[in-house]
Amino acid sequence: MPGPLETRKDLVQEAVESGATHVGRIATIVTGAVRDVAREIGSFATDVFEMREASGRALKEHAAEAEERAAREAAAADPDDAAA
């Protein structure tokens, strides 16, 4: 039968091993959460960049269409261009 000192040692050993196991599991959970958050932030940033690029393209297309419309209207309003 173990003595009181050995019993305490076994208790401390079990507590430390259990603590280490739980800390390791918690660290794994936290690491996974940080990775997932970083992935979502990166995905969101990509979406924002794509929206910004699409907005720029739409503005350029709108400006080009407005220029074409203005040129057609100017040509229709100028009778000298119609005779030529």
MDAnalysis code that builds the backbone (N, CA, C; Angstrom):
import MDAnalysis as mda
import numpy as np

u = mda.Universe.empty(252, n_residues=84, atom_resindex=np.repeat(np.arange(84), 3), trajectory=True)
u.add_TopologyAttr("name", ["N", "CA", "C"] * 84)
u.add_TopologyAttr("resid", np.arange(1, 85))
u.add_TopologyAttr("resname", ["MET", "PRO", "GLY", "PRO", "LEU", "GLU", "THR", "ARG", "LYS", "ASP", "LEU", "VAL", "GLN", "GLU", "ALA", "VAL", "GLU", "SER", "GLY", "ALA", "THR", "HIS", "VAL", "GLY", "ARG", "ILE", "ALA", "THR", "ILE", "VAL", "THR", "GLY", "ALA", "VAL", "ARG", "ASP", "VAL", "ALA", "ARG", "GLU", "ILE", "GLY", "SER", "PHE", "ALA", "THR", "ASP", "VAL", "PHE", "GLU", "MET", "ARG", "GLU", "ALA", "SER", "GLY", "ARG", "ALA", "LEU", "LYS", "GLU", "HIS", "ALA", "ALA", "GLU", "ALA", "GLU", "GLU", "ARG", "ALA", "ALA", "ARG", "GLU", "ALA", "ALA", "ALA", "ALA", "ASP", "PRO", "ASP", "ASP", "ALA", "ALA", "ALA"])
u.atoms.positions = np.array([
    [0.853, -1.187, 0.000],
    [0.000, 0.000, 0.000],
    [0.888, 1.234, 0.000],
    [0.584, 2.188, -0.927],
    [1.431, 3.380, -1.019],
    [1.234, 4.277, 0.206],
    [2.286, 4.995, 0.494],
    [2.232, 5.922, 1.609],
    [1.576, 7.233, 1.204],
    [1.362, 8.132, 2.198],
    [0.693, 9.406, 1.912],
    [1.463, 10.270, 0.900],
    [2.790, 10.237, 0.941],
    [3.588, 11.046, 0.025],
    [3.409, 10.544, -1.411],
    [3.438, 9.228, -1.595],
    [3.268, 8.660, -2.928],
    [1.842, 8.901, -3.437],
    [0.864, 8.850, -2.558],
    [-0.521, 9.125, -2.946],
    [-0.664, 10.557, -3.427],
    [-0.025, 11.496, -2.715],
    [-0.068, 12.906, -3.142],
    [0.634, 13.100, -4.486],
    [1.771, 12.416, -4.625],
    [2.506, 12.495, -5.900],
    [1.641, 11.999, -7.044],
    [0.953, 10.888, -6.844],
    [0.079, 10.342, -7.886],
    [-1.068, 11.308, -8.199],
    [-1.618, 11.929, -7.174],
    [-2.698, 12.893, -7.364],
    [-2.212, 14.094, -8.173],
    [-1.037, 14.617, -7.810],
    [-0.478, 15.765, -8.533],
    [-0.170, 15.367, -9.972],
    [0.386, 14.177, -10.159],
    [0.701, 13.702, -11.501],
    [-0.558, 13.604, -12.348],
    [-1.601, 13.018, -11.831],
    [-2.871, 12.907, -12.562],
    [-3.443, 14.283, -12.884],
    [-3.375, 15.205, -11.927],
    [-3.913, 16.555, -12.142],
    [-3.132, 17.273, -13.231],
    [-1.806, 17.149, -13.216],
    [-0.978, 17.811, -14.228],
    [-1.243, 17.210, -15.607],
    [-1.319, 15.883, -15.688],
    [-1.593, 15.238, -16.968],
    [-2.964, 15.645, -17.503],
    [-3.952, 15.666, -16.634],
    [-5.291, 16.063, -17.049],
    [-5.304, 17.520, -17.505],
    [-4.637, 18.370, -16.747],
    [-4.561, 19.786, -17.111],
    [-3.886, 19.980, -18.455],
    [-2.789, 19.256, -18.678],
    [-2.072, 19.372, -19.947],
    [-2.953, 18.914, -21.106],
    [-3.687, 17.832, -20.895],
    [-4.586, 17.344, -21.942],
    [-5.652, 18.372, -22.272],
    [-6.268, 18.937, -21.257],
    [-7.329, 19.922, -21.492],
    [-6.785, 21.212, -22.107],
    [-5.626, 21.665, -21.652],
    [-5.014, 22.860, -22.241],
    [-4.698, 22.606, -23.712],
    [-4.210, 21.410, -24.027],
    [-3.929, 21.068, -25.429],
    [-5.182, 21.085, -26.272],
    [-6.257, 20.541, -25.741],
    [-7.518, 20.553, -26.489],
    [-8.030, 21.977, -26.676],
    [-7.938, 22.781, -25.632],
    [-8.377, 24.179, -25.722],
    [-7.527, 24.924, -26.748],
    [-6.215, 24.689, -26.733],
    [-5.330, 25.344, -27.701],
    [-5.706, 24.953, -29.128],
    [-6.067, 23.691, -29.331],
    [-6.491, 23.243, -30.652],
    [-7.766, 23.958, -31.081],
    [-8.693, 24.097, -30.157],
    [-9.950, 24.794, -30.452],
    [-9.675, 26.248, -30.805],
    [-8.841, 26.910, -30.005],
    [-8.528, 28.323, -30.244],
    [-7.792, 28.489, -31.563],
    [-6.841, 27.617, -31.828],
    [-6.100, 27.693, -33.083],
    [-7.030, 27.537, -34.277],
    [-7.936, 26.575, -34.200],
    [-8.898, 26.381, -35.282],
    [-9.801, 27.590, -35.444],
    [-10.219, 28.179, -34.331],
    [-11.092, 29.352, -34.406],
    [-10.355, 30.528, -35.047],
    [-9.114, 30.741, -34.660],
    [-8.327, 31.839, -35.237],
    [-8.150, 31.620, -36.737],
    [-7.861, 30.384, -37.122],
    [-7.712, 30.060, -38.548],
    [-9.009, 30.337, -39.300],
    [-10.131, 29.911, -38.735],
    [-11.418, 30.113, -39.396],
    [-11.772, 31.597, -39.509],
    [-11.482, 32.359, -38.463],
    [-11.753, 33.798, -38.495],
    [-10.884, 34.466, -39.556],
    [-9.608, 34.102, -39.607],
    [-8.711, 34.677, -40.618],
    [-9.197, 34.343, -42.024],
    [-9.674, 33.117, -42.229],
    [-10.182, 32.711, -43.539],
    [-11.407, 33.540, -43.917],
    [-12.318, 33.752, -42.977],
    [-13.528, 34.528, -43.259],
    [-13.202, 35.995, -43.547],
    [-12.256, 36.556, -42.802],
    [-11.853, 37.947, -43.049],
    [-11.228, 38.067, -44.441],
    [-10.390, 37.105, -44.804],
    [-9.786, 37.112, -46.136],
    [-10.819, 36.985, -47.235],
    [-11.799, 36.132, -47.014],
    [-12.876, 35.962, -47.995],
    [-13.686, 37.237, -48.135],
    [-13.973, 37.882, -47.027],
    [-14.713, 39.144, -47.062],
    [-13.919, 40.211, -47.805],
    [-12.622, 40.295, -47.530],
    [-11.780, 41.285, -48.208],
    [-11.763, 41.023, -49.720],
    [-11.694, 39.762, -50.112],
    [-11.737, 39.423, -51.538],
    [-13.046, 39.889, -52.158],
    [-14.151, 39.651, -51.453],
    [-15.458, 40.107, -51.954],
    [-15.481, 41.621, -52.133],
    [-14.923, 42.347, -51.169],
    [-14.900, 43.810, -51.249],
    [-14.075, 44.262, -52.454],
    [-12.916, 43.639, -52.676],
    [-12.095, 43.999, -53.833],
    [-12.835, 43.721, -55.139],
    [-13.506, 42.578, -55.213],
    [-14.241, 42.244, -56.431],
    [-15.390, 43.222, -56.669],
    [-16.092, 43.616, -55.603],
    [-17.170, 44.593, -55.754],
    [-16.625, 45.937, -56.211],
    [-15.471, 46.323, -55.682],
    [-14.853, 47.592, -56.061],
    [-14.484, 47.578, -57.544],
    [-13.896, 46.467, -57.999],
    [-13.530, 46.355, -59.413],
    [-14.769, 46.376, -60.307],
    [-15.815, 45.666, -59.903],
    [-17.055, 45.634, -60.693],
    [-17.686, 47.022, -60.751],
    [-17.629, 47.742, -59.661],
    [-18.178, 49.099, -59.634],
    [-17.400, 50.002, -60.582],
    [-16.083, 49.875, -60.592],
    [-15.257, 50.676, -61.500],
    [-15.570, 50.374, -62.955],
    [-15.728, 49.068, -63.269],
    [-16.081, 48.690, -64.653],
    [-17.448, 49.253, -65.029],
    [-18.404, 49.174, -64.107],
    [-19.755, 49.686, -64.399],
    [-19.725, 51.191, -64.623],
    [-18.942, 51.911, -63.834],
    [-18.842, 53.360, -64.016],
    [-18.231, 53.697, -65.376],
    [-17.199, 52.947, -65.775],
    [-16.578, 53.190, -67.090],
    [-17.568, 52.897, -68.216],
    [-18.304, 51.800, -68.098],
    [-19.299, 51.458, -69.123],
    [-20.384, 52.529, -69.191],
    [-20.816, 53.005, -68.047],
    [-21.852, 54.039, -68.011],
    [-21.340, 55.323, -68.679],
    [-20.092, 55.689, -68.379],
    [-19.518, 56.901, -68.982],
    [-19.400, 56.739, -70.494],
    [-18.988, 55.555, -70.954],
    [-18.861, 55.326, -72.395],
    [-20.226, 55.397, -73.076],
    [-21.237, 54.813, -72.446],
    [-22.589, 54.873, -73.013],
    [-23.099, 56.313, -73.059],
    [-22.810, 57.092, -72.034],
    [-23.241, 58.492, -72.001],
    [-22.547, 59.281, -73.109],
    [-21.262, 59.002, -73.341],
    [-20.544, 59.680, -74.423],
    [-21.138, 59.316, -75.779],
    [-21.442, 58.046, -75.976],
    [-22.040, 57.621, -77.250],
    [-23.403, 58.275, -77.461],
    [-24.205, 58.327, -76.424],
    [-25.530, 58.929, -76.511],
    [-25.402, 60.414, -76.828],
    [-24.463, 61.094, -76.175],
    [-24.261, 62.526, -76.423],
    [-23.801, 62.750, -77.862],
    [-22.937, 61.883, -78.380],
    [-22.460, 62.025, -79.759],
    [-23.608, 61.818, -80.745],
    [-24.466, 60.816, -80.482],
    [-25.620, 60.577, -81.363],
    [-26.583, 61.757, -81.331],
    [-26.824, 62.288, -80.144],
    [-27.737, 63.432, -80.018],
    [-27.167, 64.668, -80.709],
    [-25.852, 64.869, -80.590],
    [-25.213, 66.014, -81.252],
    [-25.284, 65.873, -82.764],
    [-25.081, 64.661, -83.242],
    [-25.146, 64.437, -84.694],
    [-26.566, 64.604, -85.206],
    [-27.551, 64.214, -84.454],
    [-28.943, 64.359, -84.875],
    [-29.384, 65.824, -84.819],
    [-28.816, 66.599, -83.944],
    [-29.216, 68.005, -83.794],
    [-28.515, 68.916, -84.786],
    [-27.412, 68.506, -85.388],
    [-26.642, 69.337, -86.303],
    [-27.036, 69.024, -87.742],
    [-27.804, 69.904, -88.414],
    [-28.249, 69.621, -89.779],
    [-27.108, 69.595, -90.783],
    [-25.989, 70.268, -90.526],
    [-24.866, 70.252, -91.459],
    [-24.248, 68.860, -91.536],
    [-24.186, 68.151, -90.415],
    [-23.637, 66.796, -90.407],
    [-24.566, 65.819, -91.113],
    [-25.876, 66.089, -91.060],
    [-26.837, 65.188, -91.702],
    [-26.757, 65.299, -93.225],
    [-26.452, 66.485, -93.770],
    [-26.367, 66.688, -95.211],
    [-25.090, 66.086, -95.774],
    [-24.062, 65.993, -94.983],
    [-22.775, 65.515, -95.463],
    [-22.683, 64.056, -95.582],
])
